[in-house]
Amino acid sequence: MPWYSAAALYLLFWVFTFFLVLPFGVRTSEEEGEALVPGQAESAPHHFSMGRKLLWTTAVSALGFGLFWLNWEMGWITREAFLDFMPGPR
């Protein structure tokens, strides 16, 4: 696999993981026992740490991409393995 394909796939893993990581650990002002700022939505996070989200995203996406890369190199799960479970002509 060329480096630019690997980079594009890692970027896809990273963006997907970012959206998966976003809701974890978020607490609203009500859950924190703080008063709302005028105009603030009740569901808005009280404190948001972007750096922490980016760190978790990078770590989890690196793990996911690493597993993908190993599967690509080792051939653990192939297209033929999926076709064995599909009914009908191939």
MODELLER restraints for C-alpha pairs under 7 A, 6 or more apart:
rsr = mdl.restraints
at = mdl.atoms
rsr.add(forms.Gaussian(group=physical.xy_distance, feature=features.Distance(at['CA:10:A'], at['CA:65:A']), mean=6.11, stdev=0.5))
rsr.add(forms.Gaussian(group=physical.xy_distance, feature=features.Distance(at['CA:13:A'], at['CA:61:A']), mean=5.51, stdev=0.5))
rsr.add(forms.Gaussian(group=physical.xy_distance, feature=features.Distance(at['CA:13:A'], at['CA:65:A']), mean=6.57, stdev=0.5))
rsr.add(forms.Gaussian(group=physical.xy_distance, feature=features.Distance(at['CA:14:A'], at['CA:57:A']), mean=6.44, stdev=0.5))
rsr.add(forms.Gaussian(group=physical.xy_distance, feature=features.Distance(at['CA:14:A'], at['CA:58:A']), mean=6.54, stdev=0.5))
rsr.add(forms.Gaussian(group=physical.xy_distance, feature=features.Distance(at['CA:14:A'], at['CA:61:A']), mean=5.11, stdev=0.5))
rsr.add(forms.Gaussian(group=physical.xy_distance, feature=features.Distance(at['CA:17:A'], at['CA:57:A']), mean=5.75, stdev=0.5))
rsr.add(forms.Gaussian(group=physical.xy_distance, feature=features.Distance(at['CA:17:A'], at['CA:60:A']), mean=6.99, stdev=0.5))
rsr.add(forms.Gaussian(group=physical.xy_distance, feature=features.Distance(at['CA:17:A'], at['CA:61:A']), mean=5.91, stdev=0.5))
rsr.add(forms.Gaussian(group=physical.xy_distance, feature=features.Distance(at['CA:18:A'], at['CA:57:A']), mean=5.24, stdev=0.5))
rsr.add(forms.Gaussian(group=physical.xy_distance, feature=features.Distance(at['CA:21:A'], at['CA:53:A']), mean=6.73, stdev=0.5))
rsr.add(forms.Gaussian(group=physical.xy_distance, feature=features.Distance(at['CA:21:A'], at['CA:57:A']), mean=6.44, stdev=0.5))
rsr.add(forms.Gaussian(group=physical.xy_distance, feature=features.Distance(at['CA:22:A'], at['CA:53:A']), mean=6.65, stdev=0.5))
rsr.add(forms.Gaussian(group=physical.xy_distance, feature=features.Distance(at['CA:26:A'], at['CA:45:A']), mean=5.95, stdev=0.5))
rsr.add(forms.Gaussian(group=physical.xy_distance, feature=features.Distance(at['CA:27:A'], at['CA:45:A']), mean=5.51, stdev=0.5))
rsr.add(forms.Gaussian(group=physical.xy_distance, feature=features.Distance(at['CA:27:A'], at['CA:46:A']), mean=6.08, stdev=0.5))
rsr.add(forms.Gaussian(group=physical.xy_distance, feature=features.Distance(at['CA:28:A'], at['CA:43:A']), mean=5.97, stdev=0.5))
rsr.add(forms.Gaussian(group=physical.xy_distance, feature=features.Distance(at['CA:28:A'], at['CA:44:A']), mean=5.86, stdev=0.5))
rsr.add(forms.Gaussian(group=physical.xy_distance, feature=features.Distance(at['CA:28:A'], at['CA:45:A']), mean=4.51, stdev=0.5))
rsr.add(forms.Gaussian(group=physical.xy_distance, feature=features.Distance(at['CA:28:A'], at['CA:46:A']), mean=4.87, stdev=0.5))
rsr.add(forms.Gaussian(group=physical.xy_distance, feature=features.Distance(at['CA:29:A'], at['CA:35:A']), mean=6.54, stdev=0.5))
rsr.add(forms.Gaussian(group=physical.xy_distance, feature=features.Distance(at['CA:29:A'], at['CA:36:A']), mean=6.38, stdev=0.5))
rsr.add(forms.Gaussian(group=physical.xy_distance, feature=features.Distance(at['CA:29:A'], at['CA:45:A']), mean=6.60, stdev=0.5))
rsr.add(forms.Gaussian(group=physical.xy_distance, feature=features.Distance(at['CA:29:A'], at['CA:46:A']), mean=4.65, stdev=0.5))
rsr.add(forms.Gaussian(group=physical.xy_distance, feature=features.Distance(at['CA:71:A'], at['CA:77:A']), mean=6.60, stdev=0.5))
